[in-house]
Amino acid sequence: MLEKVQADRLAKLRKTRELGIDPYGLRYDTAEAIGGVLARFEEDKEGQSADAAGRLVLLRDMGKMIFAHIRDQGAQMQIALRKGALDERSWKLAKLLDLGDIVAVAGPLSRTRTGEITIWAERLTLLCKSLNPMPEKFHGLQDVETRYRRRYLDLMTNPGAMANFKKRIAIIDHMRSALKGKGFWEVETPMMQSLYGGAAARPFVTHHNTLDTDLYMRISPELYLKRLLVGGMEKVFEINRNFRNEGLDTRHNPEFTMMELYQAYGDYEVMMDITEELISTAAGEVCGSVRLPYGDVEIDYSRPWRRATYADLLAEHAQVAMADAEGVRAKARELGMEESDKDDAVVINELFDQTVERNLVQPTFVKDYPADLCPLTRRKAGDASVAERFELFVAGMEIANAYTELNDPAVQEENFARQLKGEGDGQTMRVMDDDFITALRHGMPPAGGLGVGIDRVVMLLTDTPSIRDVILFPVLRSPGRGG
């Protein structure tokens, strides 16, 4: 069947060329966005006209009249091709059109008796002939795997997909503008690093042939951004791609987008205020409301958001005190968790993951983490067992992570040395980052630091259950290997 359709389209391609028409078009500067045409249309006003271009997504040949719909990146509208209104060559071309072809039309603009705003074409231009048929005509691509592997088909046929990706762009633009309005500078840091750090994650490794050395795709820009604080850039941010050689699921992609920022003389409370403002205003200004659906629940992004300590939430949901190491282990065993060969901090955090996180549906800042989990974080004054760190959870999903940053070089060096003992697990530093310690010895101002998972924010604000639906080209398993 596909072979027959392609053969028919190739025949039409040949006939188009025989008409002296280039089937792959030329520059076309006069087209107006379809959304703009629809918006400016005025009822009962004579003499309106339009010039628009787009892909044919509906085609009804009625003999001497052809009604069609064209779609551009923002909207869709009807066009009418009539034998008497087009010159002879253009009418012959009209009879050779297929769904998926990209055309431009110009002519009078009015509403039909059925209520559709329509361009009555007096000029027809073929901009690109489509040789492969569109999937399922104009109803949209339904196969999920094909949508991910052939995103161009998804965007071509699913207006909802296009709308979500446009919303993603708008959300990022909103956050970028908001930060610049607060005096932050946008910077760029290396994506290939000789040492990796800033997070506990397994890196991707590449090799530089000229230098004959291995390099790591960054798991985090943190240590470079902090060097900029040392250098005197007091408010910096980067919207960056990070790479972590880890699993694939609905919330994780090995290549993902983070927004990371640092503010001199701030702390984790300042970072809470910034996070809350960025996401709440993005919901209201980009998505139209601070109350948005996510799955079966409505998320309320109006401020202020709940702020609760790690210890209080553990006591609330696991009925155990964070300081009670034996009680924590007993609770873990009760839930069937393996705990015998793990450090206390690891057991506490795994218990927290299992009992608390899924219950944090409305925006909740979880603050004051066990210090052993946070080697880059300043300890709380008067209680060295607690780190000034928060994580933001919405709909049971971690969205942001922030610290009051550690700027004591001696403590930082000690923490790095402790991390090095984990060598072999692939997720900790393999070599001491001596240059970062040297930078701290020159003096880094007290600061707050924040990382926001952009992909997950977009998932929430667009009511999208899978991260693959908000990344244009997600990482996928090879065909035939499942997933």
Salt bridges, closest charged atoms under 4 A:
ASP8 OD2 - LYS12 NZ 3.71
GLU18 OE2 - ARG14 NE 3.84
ASP29 OD2 - ARG27 NE 2.71
GLU32 OE1 - ARG40 NH2 3.02
GLU42 OE2 - LYS45 NZ 3.56
GLU43 OE2 - ARG111 NH2 2.39
ASP51 OD2 - ARG123 NH2 2.99
ASP61 OD1 - LYS95 NZ 2.91
GLU88 OE2 - LYS92 NZ 3.46
ASP98 OD1 - LYS12 NZ 2.77
ASP98 OD2 - LYS129 NZ 2.65
ASP101 OD2 - LYS129 NZ 2.98
GLU116 OE1 - HIS69 NE2 2.99
GLU145 OE2 - ARG149 NH2 2.72
ASP154 OD1 - ARG147 NE 3.12
ASP154 OD2 - ARG151 NH1 2.72
ASP173 OD1 - ARG176 NH1 3.80
GLU186 OE1 - ARG176 NE 2.91
GLU186 OE1 - LYS180 NZ 3.65
ASP212 OD1 - HIS207 NE2 3.08
ASP214 OD1 - HIS207 ND1 2.89
GLU222 OE2 - LYS226 NZ 2.78
GLU238 OE2 - ARG218 NH1 3.18
ASP249 OD1 - HIS252 ND1 2.84
GLU255 OE2 - ARG241 NH2 3.52
GLU269 OE1 - ARG307 NH1 3.12
GLU269 OE2 - LYS367 NZ 3.43
ASP273 OD1 - ARG307 NH2 2.79
GLU277 OE1 - LYS182 NZ 2.80
GLU285 OE1 - HIS174 ND1 3.54
ASP300 OD2 - ARG291 NH2 3.55
GLU316 OE1 - ARG306 NH2 3.06
GLU316 OE2 - HIS317 NE2 3.35
GLU334 OE2 - LYS331 NZ 3.43
GLU339 OE1 - ARG329 NH1 2.83
GLU339 OE2 - ARG333 NH1 3.12
ASP344 OD1 - ARG329 NH2 2.80
GLU350 OE1 - LYS342 NZ 2.82
ASP368 OD1 - LYS380 NZ 3.59
GLU391 OE2 - ARG389 NH2 2.41
GLU405 OE1 - LYS226 NZ 2.61
GLU413 OE1 - ARG441 NH2 2.98
GLU414 OE2 - ARG418 NH2 3.21
ASP433 OD1 - ARG227 NH2 3.07
ASP435 OD2 - ARG227 NE 2.94
ASP455 OD1 - ARG168 NH1 2.81
ASP469 OD1 - ARG147 NH2 3.13
